[in-house]
Amino acid sequence: MLLGSQLRRLREARGVTREAAGYSIRASESKISRMELGRVSFKTRDVEDLLTLYGISDEAERESLLSLAREANVAGWWHSYTDVLPSWFPTYVGLEGAASLVRVYEVQFVHGLLQTEEYARAVVQRGMKGASAADVERRVALRLERQKHLLDEKAPEFHIVLDEAALRRPYGDRDVMRRQFQHLIQVSERPNVRLQIMPFGFGGHSGESGAFTILSFPESDLSDVVYMEQLTSALYLDKREDVAQYEQALKELQQDSPGPSESRDLLRGLLQLS
């Protein structure tokens, strides 16, 4: 996805059509589209030819992009879980793992990176009706594996605005919810985590379009990506004007929500009521 996004940006900047790009690598227009969406593997020769077509002659820049091509062809740890994942989600897991900053607005339930194991199991069981117990456990295992990234040496900054609705909606029994609240309080004190709660009392706010995630990457020339899940697919937006609108919406959500300390107090209040 990262390389595909870069290749699309370079092609459009050069005014090259997908058809012309496909011709240059002895392929169809649809293959260029699939490459730019990160849905096919990348042959080094094809990437080299496209970079030449797009006027990229600087060796350092070429090598940077070619290294992305080599990395894209190496299966990540999450690929062993693809049998229990929707087709669009492995791409997201790869992007999440490469991001240096993850910004989120969530409304339906506690975000996957912050879920306890038993809360995650309740969410997965609700979302995978009819799935075998083994498949449910594999999906939960993937979620727990993703969480390790928040704890390692290269952990990203994780900024989340969690709607109070997600905390009021029970997944699992009262004990599961209590332990989930306790976990949120603990994890919100980590230096790389900024957790804010958007309270019911605020009323309408800028998150009216629903949950979304903005991923930012350490490489300055890589564009941010907005990710949104739908019922049968997901959207990945990386055009500057699209990303800017979601950044503004999240900025307003952050400004309108209580800060991390006050949000922890709100969680403690919910814990006492549960």
N, C-alpha and C positions, 0 to 999 in steps of 0.2 A: 504493500500500500504506500509506504514512504517513497520508494523508488518510482512507483507508478505515478504518484502525484508530482514528483519532480520532473519526470519525463513529459507529462502533460503540460506543465508550466513552461518548460523549455520549447516545446512544439508550438504552443500558442503564441509565445513571445516572438518566435521566428515566423509566424504566419504560415506554418506548414499544415496541410490538411491531414487527417488520419489516413486517407487514401494514399497520399503521396508518401507518408511515413511508412505505410505498409509496403508500398512498392519498393522502397529503398532496402527493405530487409527480406524481400521475396515472400511477403505475407499479405494477408487480407486486411482491410480496414477494421474488421471485427477483432482481429488479433491485437491490433494496436489498442483498441478499446479495452480489451480484456487485460492487456499489460498495464494500462494506465489505472485500471481498477484493482490491480494486484491479484488477479484471478488466474494467472498462468505463471509458470516458472520462467525465469529470464536466462536466455543464452547470452553468454558474454559477447559473442560476435554481434548479435543483434543490438545489444546496448551500445557497443562501440560504434556501429554503423549509424545508429540514431544520434549519438552524441556528435558525430562528424557532420551529419545532416543539419543538426541544430546549431552548428558553429561553435561547439565547445572544443577548443584546442588546448586550453591550459591543462597541463598534465596533472597537476594536483587536484583540480576539479574533476577531471575525468576519472582519476583513481578513486576519489571519494565516492563517486556514483557507481563505479564498477564494484567497489567493496560492498555497497548496498545490495548489488545484484547477487554477489556471492553469498551474503548473509541471508537474502530472501530465499535462496534455494536450500538452505539448511533447515530441516524440520525442527521446530521448537518443541520443548517438553510437552506442551499442551496438545500436540498432534496425536498423542496416544489416547486422548479423550474425544476425538472427533466423532466416534460412534454414538455418543450421547449428547452431542451439541448440535444446535441448528447451524446450517451451512454458513451463515454470515458471521458467527461468533468467533471462530479461531482467528480471523483477521483482527478483530478487536483485541483479543488477548495479547497478540503479538505487539500491537500498537501500545497497549497499556504498559507492557513490559519495557518498551523502549522509551516511554515518556519520562521527562524530568519534572513535569508538573501536570497533575490531574485535577481538574476543576469540575464539580458535579452539582447538579440540582436533582434531588430525588424526592418523590412524593408517594409512591405506592408502598414501598417497604424500605427497611434499612439497606443501604448499599451493600453489595456483595463483599466488598473489601473490609467491611466493618461487622459482618454477621458472625455470631457465635455458631458453632457446629450444629447445635440442636435447632436454632432459629433457621439456619440455612436449610436444614433437612425439612422443616415445616414449609418453607417457601418452595423448595423444589418439588415436594410431594403435591403441593397445590398446583404448581405449574405443569407437572408431568403426570396428569391423571392417567391411570392405567399402566404406567411404567413399572417394570419389575423393580424389586427391592435393590437388586444389584446395580441397575442403571441409576437409580436415585442416589445410591452411595457413591458411585463414580462421579456424578455431577457435584455432589457435596465435596468430594475429595479434590476436584478441580478448584472449587471455590476456596478451599483452605490453602491449596498450593499457591493460588494467586495472592493470597494475603501475606505470604512470606516476603513478597517484594516490598511491602511497607516496612519491614523490619531489617532488611539487609543494609550493607554499607552504601549501596547506591540507591537507596530508597528515594522515590520521588516526593516532592511536596504534594500533599493531598488536601485540597480545600473543598469542603462540602457544605452545602446548605440543605438541610434535611427538613422537609415539611413536617409539621407536627402531626399531620394525618398519618404519616408512616409509623409514628410512635403509638398512635391511638388504635391502629388496626392490628388486632392480635394475630400472630402466627404462632401456633403452639399454645400451651396452657399458660397460666399465670406465672409459674416458676420459670418457664422458658423466657417470657417477656421480662421478668425481673432480672434474670442473668444477662439478657441482652442490654438492658439499660445500664447495668453495672459495667459491662464490657465497653459500652460507648463512653461512659465517664472516664474509664481507665485509658482507652486508646486515644481519647481527645487530648490527653495531657502529653502525648508524644510530641517532640519538637517539630516533626515534619507534618503533623496533622492539625488542620484548623477546621473544627466542627461548629457550625452554627445551626440553630433551630429557628425556622420560620413559624412563629406562633399563629394559631387560629385568630387570636385577637387582632392581628394586624389587618385582616380583611383581604381584599384583592391585592395582587402583587404581580411582578413582571414574569413570574414563572407560569403564566397561564397556558402556555403551549405544552406543558408537561415536562417530564424528566429529560435531561440531556447531560452529556459529558463533553468537556473540551480538553483535548490532549495537546500538550506542548512538548517539544523535543529539544535536547541539548544542542543539536546542530542549528545554528542561526539561520541557515538557508532553507530549513525544512518548515513548511507551513503548518500552522495548527490545524487540528482536525476536530470537527464536531461530530459526535456519535449519538444517534437516537434509535432506539429499538421500536419496531412496530410488531404487529401480531405475527406476520409471516415473513418479515425481512428487517433490514436495518438500513439507515441512511448514514453515509459518511460524507460530510461537507468540508471542503477545504478552500473554497474560494474566499478571498479576503473579505468581500462584502457580506457573505453569509456568516463567516466566523465573527465578524465585528458585531453583528446584531446579537448573537448569543453571548458574546463577551459583555456587551452592555446590559443585557438582561441579568446576567449573573452578578455583575457589579452592583446593580440596583438591589438584587436579592441580598447581597452581602451587606449593603448599606442599611437596608430596611430591617434586617434580622438582628436580634441581640448578639453581642460578641461572644467569643468562646467561653469566657468565664460565666456570663449570665446564662448561656445555653446549658452549661453544666448544672447550674442551679435549677434550671427547668427540668433537666433529666432527673435530678435528685428528688424534685417534687413529684414527678411521675412515679419514681421508684417507691416513694412512701405511700402513694395511692394504690399501687398495684398489689 
